Amino acid sequence: MGLKGMVISGISMVVGAIMYWAVTAQSTYAAQSHGFRLSTVGVILLIAGAVGFIVSTIVYATSRRAPAAPPRQLDREVIDEDGRRSILHEEQR
């Protein structure tokens, strides 16, 4: 899913629209008697493509995460009340 699913869904919608609105071929008697119509297949492809596009968009939007900040390291010198020095190493993630 995601971006590839959005592309496939878009292609499916285009093919369905072409089959529904642009194809005017007369089908054979056998196809008509069994209920096969190109316009019906076009509508099915349009609906399936639209649903697939919406689902793929949701999956794509929710899977995008902000890049994590790299861990930071900090070395500093600490002096206490008695004048003693020590080095403090911190890691922040």
C-alpha positions in Angstrom: 0.0 0.0 0.0 1.1 3.6 0.4 2.4 5.4 -2.6 2.5 2.4 -5.0 -1.1 1.6 -4.0 -2.1 5.2 -4.8 -0.6 4.9 -8.3 -2.3 1.5 -9.0 -5.6 2.9 -7.7 -5.3 5.9 -9.9 -4.6 3.7 -13.0 -7.6 1.6 -12.1 -9.9 4.6 -11.9 -8.6 5.9 -15.3 -9.2 2.5 -16.9 -12.7 2.3 -15.3 -13.6 5.8 -16.6 -12.5 4.9 -20.1 -14.5 1.7 -20.0 -17.6 3.4 -18.7 -17.6 6.6 -20.8 -15.4 6.1 -23.8 -15.9 2.5 -25.0 -19.0 2.1 -27.1 -18.4 -1.3 -28.7 -21.3 -3.6 -29.0 -20.7 -6.9 -27.3 -21.5 -10.3 -28.8 -24.8 -12.1 -28.2 -23.1 -14.5 -25.8 -21.7 -11.7 -23.6 -25.1 -10.0 -23.6 -27.0 -13.1 -22.6 -24.7 -13.8 -19.7 -24.9 -10.2 -18.3 -21.3 -9.0 -19.2 -21.3 -5.3 -19.8 -18.2 -3.2 -20.2 -19.8 -0.2 -18.6 -20.6 -2.2 -15.5 -16.9 -3.4 -15.3 -15.9 0.3 -15.7 -18.1 1.3 -12.7 -16.7 -1.5 -10.6 -13.1 -0.4 -11.5 -13.9 3.2 -10.7 -15.4 2.4 -7.3 -12.6 -0.1 -6.4 -9.9 2.4 -7.5 -11.5 5.2 -5.4 -11.7 3.0 -2.3 -8.1 1.8 -2.8 -6.9 5.3 -3.3 -8.5 6.5 0.0 -7.1 3.5 1.9 -3.6 3.9 0.4 -3.6 7.6 1.2 -4.5 6.9 4.9 -1.8 4.3 5.1 0.8 6.6 3.5 -0.1 9.5 5.7 0.0 7.5 9.0 3.3 5.7 8.1 5.2 8.9 7.6 7.2 9.7 10.7 9.4 12.7 11.6 13.1 11.8 11.5 14.5 11.1 14.9 17.1 13.5 16.3 20.6 12.0 16.5 21.8 11.4 20.1 23.8 14.2 21.5 26.9 13.8 23.7 28.0 16.5 26.1 31.3 16.6 28.1 31.7 19.4 30.7 33.9 20.2 33.6 32.2 20.5 37.0 33.7 22.3 40.0 32.3 21.6 43.4 32.3 23.8 46.6 35.7 22.7 47.7 37.3 23.5 44.3 37.6 19.9 43.1 37.2 19.4 39.4 35.5 16.5 37.7 34.4 15.8 34.1 30.8 15.0 33.5 29.7 13.0 30.4 26.1 13.2 29.4 24.2 11.5 26.6 20.9 12.7 25.4 18.7 10.6 23.2 
